[in-house]
Amino acid sequence: MIVAIWILSLPLIAEFVMAPVNLWTWRTMQNFTAFTGLHPSLARSVFAPVKLLGAVLLAAGLAVAAAGLAGAVIIAAVCAAYVLLLAAPGRRDPAGLIFFGAGLAMSVALAALRIAG
């Protein structure tokens, strides 16, 4: 179970540490606004800090199970929000749906492992 937790945690940590940086530096802001329909201020003041918090909790969760569970729940919520936004007519982005769908699946699986463990 520990190996599965690490395998699921590491790619999520890597992505959700870099994603806020990319939003704060405007590197991915055009995609964010085009595919979500949300204002850039929401990306910088809500989505980016929540993503970073989730990544930090996932990293801490490699040592403290409760932190990992909290991080997995936060990342699952972020991914679910993106999937809902990206699935809207006129905003569909297959790559984004696949990526955030995979992130959602991984974070839910990680949460389940943390609950079971």
Protein Blocks (a to p, Z undefined) as FASTA:
>chain_A
ZZmmmmmmmmmmmmmmmmmmmmmnommmmmmmmmnopafklmmmmmmmmmmmmmmmmmmm
mmmmklmmmmmmmmmmmmmmmmmmmmpghiacfklmmmmmmmmmmmmmmmmmmmmZZ
